[in-house]
């Protein structure tokens, strides 16, 4: 297996001293892996980072972590089932930390979870694909609006509980201005277009050549080309993403499909 080390970019996040961050990237670009990497850092699991850039750069202090994946919720059955699945995800976190869920209201459950966990240490909040519930219903505008209002109500909890939060990171594929995230969280740092974070997910040219050399070589042998010719072909086909106009990236999923199927 291969692991492309992105922890130098993560370290830059911490070095700013900021609290709230938002990153937008397309599907299959590594956002969920970034979220789980942040989770392991804040859970203090230092040893799994041995050999990576961040290993000797930070304290690896343990924090209570609330990680929500909007991608894992139920959408096919309607709004009511979506809300139930969100509550179930919150309930799992309650159980993980030996807390008792005493409400059926998502917003109240979210608020109580943040406050209960913060009694030992301030909370780390990680929300993956925050906009998925709206995107799922874009072809049904009435449901999309209803979902937007549900999310607005739910996400307002973050700003209202600012004093209990140590660090928050949210990902999505888009930036919806009316979901309350960007209106009430006016200190949310949108790093989507920031040059210093332009390579925080995705595979850059240097990483492609360094980590995937063996696979590039296999392609060269198969097609009777030089490795340089294969690199040029890969660049022509796959290297089309940039958020700063300077650093160009490959979609990791596209590369994995290529190298698995040759």
C-alpha positions in Angstrom: 0.0 0.0 0.0 1.0 3.6 -0.5 0.4 6.6 1.8 1.1 10.0 0.4 2.2 12.3 3.2 0.1 15.4 3.4 0.9 16.3 7.0 3.1 19.2 6.2 0.1 21.1 4.8 -1.9 20.0 7.9 0.9 21.4 10.1 0.6 24.8 8.4 -3.1 24.9 9.5 -2.0 24.5 13.1 0.8 27.0 12.8 -1.7 29.8 11.9 -3.3 29.5 15.3 -6.7 29.5 13.6 -9.8 27.7 14.9 -12.3 27.3 12.1 -11.5 26.1 8.6 -13.5 25.3 5.5 -12.2 23.4 2.4 -14.0 22.8 -0.8 -12.9 20.2 -3.3 -14.5 17.9 -5.9 -15.7 14.4 -5.1 -13.1 11.6 -4.7 -10.3 14.1 -4.0 -9.3 12.9 -0.5 -11.4 15.1 1.7 -12.6 12.2 3.9 -9.0 10.9 4.3 -8.0 14.4 5.4 -10.8 14.5 8.0 -9.8 11.1 9.4 -6.1 12.1 9.5 -7.1 15.2 11.5 -9.2 12.9 13.8 -6.2 10.7 14.5 -4.0 13.7 15.3 -6.5 15.2 17.7 -7.0 11.8 19.4 -3.3 11.9 20.2 -2.4 8.8 18.2 1.2 9.9 17.6 2.7 6.5 16.8 0.7 6.0 13.6 2.4 9.2 12.2 5.9 7.9 12.7 8.0 8.7 9.6 5.6 11.4 8.5 6.4 15.2 8.4 4.2 16.1 11.4 5.5 13.4 13.8 8.0 15.5 15.7 6.4 18.9 15.0 3.4 18.9 17.4 2.4 17.8 20.9 -0.3 15.3 19.9 -2.5 16.3 22.8 -5.7 14.3 23.1 -9.1 16.1 22.6 -12.7 14.8 22.5 -13.6 14.6 18.8 -17.0 15.0 17.2 -16.7 13.7 13.6 -19.8 13.8 11.4 -19.9 12.5 7.9 -22.9 13.8 6.0 -22.1 11.4 3.2 -23.1 8.5 5.4 -26.7 9.6 6.1 -30.0 8.3 4.7 -31.3 10.3 1.7 -33.4 8.0 -0.4 -36.4 7.8 2.0 -37.0 11.5 2.7 -36.4 14.3 5.1 -37.7 12.5 8.2 -35.4 9.5 7.7 -32.5 11.9 7.0 -33.0 13.5 10.4 -33.3 10.2 12.1 -30.0 9.0 10.6 -28.3 12.2 11.7 -29.5 11.6 15.2 -28.2 8.0 15.0 -24.8 9.3 14.1 -24.8 11.7 17.0 -26.0 8.8 19.2 -23.0 6.7 18.2 -20.7 9.5 19.4 -22.6 9.7 22.7 -22.1 5.9 23.2 -18.4 6.2 22.3 -17.9 8.7 25.1 -20.2 6.9 27.6 -22.8 9.7 27.5 -26.6 9.4 27.6 -28.6 10.9 24.8 -31.8 12.3 26.3 -33.4 14.1 23.3 -34.7 13.4 19.8 -33.9 16.9 18.6 -30.7 17.0 16.4 -29.8 20.5 17.3 -30.2 20.0 21.1 -28.4 16.6 20.9 -25.5 18.4 19.0 -25.3 21.2 21.5 -25.4 18.9 24.6 -22.8 16.7 23.1 -20.4 19.6 22.6 -20.9 20.9 26.1 -20.7 17.6 27.8 -17.5 16.6 26.0 -15.9 20.0 26.7 -16.0 19.4 30.5 -12.7 17.5 30.1 -11.2 19.4 27.2 -12.4 21.7 24.5 -13.9 19.8 21.6 -12.6 19.2 18.0 -15.3 19.3 15.4 -14.9 17.6 12.1 -17.7 17.7 9.5 -17.2 15.9 6.2 -19.3 16.9 3.1 -21.3 19.4 5.1 -23.3 20.3 1.9 -24.3 16.7 0.9 -27.9 17.0 2.2 -28.6 20.0 -0.1 -26.8 18.6 -3.1 -28.7 15.4 -2.8 -31.9 17.2 -3.4 -30.9 19.8 -6.0 -33.4 18.4 -8.6 -36.2 18.9 -6.0 -36.0 22.5 -5.0 -38.7 22.3 -2.4 -36.8 19.5 -0.6 -33.5 21.3 -1.1 -34.9 24.4 0.6 -36.3 22.4 3.4 -33.0 20.6 3.9 -31.2 24.0 3.8 -33.3 25.2 6.7 -32.6 22.0 8.7 -28.9 22.5 8.1 -29.0 26.2 8.9 -30.7 25.4 12.2 -28.2 22.5 13.0 -25.0 24.4 12.1 -26.0 27.5 14.1 -25.1 25.4 17.1 -21.4 25.7 16.2 -21.3 29.5 16.5 -23.4 29.4 19.7 -20.9 27.1 21.3 -17.7 28.7 20.2 -16.3 28.8 23.7 -16.4 25.0 23.9 -14.6 24.4 20.6 -10.8 24.1 20.2 -10.7 23.4 16.5 -13.2 22.9 13.7 -12.7 21.7 10.1 -15.5 21.4 7.5 -15.3 20.1 3.9 -17.7 20.2 1.0 -17.9 20.4 -2.8 -19.5 23.8 -2.8 -20.1 26.9 -0.7 -23.8 27.6 0.0 -24.1 31.1 1.4 -27.5 30.5 3.1 -26.7 27.5 5.2 -25.7 29.7 8.1 -22.2 28.3 8.2 -20.8 31.3 6.3 -23.1 33.9 7.8 -23.0 33.0 11.5 -19.5 31.6 11.5 -17.9 34.9 10.3 -14.5 33.7 11.6 -14.6 30.6 9.4 -11.4 30.6 7.3 -12.2 29.4 3.8 -8.9 28.0 2.6 -10.3 26.7 -0.7 -8.3 29.1 -2.9 -5.3 29.7 -0.5 -2.0 29.0 -2.2 -0.4 27.5 0.9 -3.1 24.9 1.1 -3.6 24.3 -2.6 -1.9 20.8 -2.3 -3.6 19.8 1.0 -5.5 17.0 -0.9 -4.8 15.6 -4.4 -1.5 14.3 -5.9 1.0 16.8 -7.2 3.6 16.2 -9.9 6.4 15.5 -7.5 4.4 13.1 -5.4 3.2 11.2 -8.5 6.8 10.6 -9.6 8.1 9.8 -6.1 5.3 7.6 -4.8 4.1 5.9 -8.0 7.3 5.4 -9.9 6.9 1.6 -9.9 3.4 1.9 -11.5 4.6 4.4 -14.1 7.4 2.0 -15.0 4.8 -0.8 -15.4 2.8 1.3 -17.8 6.0 2.2 -19.8 6.8 -1.5 -20.2 3.3 -2.4 -21.2 3.0 0.3 -23.9 6.7 0.1 -24.9 7.3 3.8 -24.0 9.9 5.6 -21.9 8.9 6.6 -18.4 9.1 10.2 -19.5 6.6 9.6 -22.3 4.2 8.0 -19.8 4.7 10.9 -17.4 3.8 13.3 -20.3 0.7 11.2 -21.2 -0.4 11.2 -17.5 0.0 14.9 -17.3 -2.0 15.4 -20.5 -4.9 13.2 -19.3 -5.1 13.8 -15.6 -3.3 16.9 -14.4 -6.1 19.4 -14.8 -6.9 20.7 -11.3 -5.6 23.8 -9.7 -6.8 26.2 -7.0 -4.0 28.8 -7.2 -3.0 28.7 -10.9 0.5 27.5 -9.9 0.2 24.0 -8.4 -1.5 21.4 -10.6 -3.0 18.3 -9.1 -4.2 14.8 -10.1 -7.4 13.4 -8.7 -6.2 10.5 -6.5 -9.2 8.3 -7.4 -8.5 8.7 -11.1 -4.9 7.7 -10.7 -5.8 4.7 -8.5 -8.2 3.5 -11.2 -5.5 4.0 -13.9 -2.8 2.1 -12.0 -5.2 -0.7 -10.9 -6.4 -1.3 -14.5 -3.3 -0.2 -16.4 
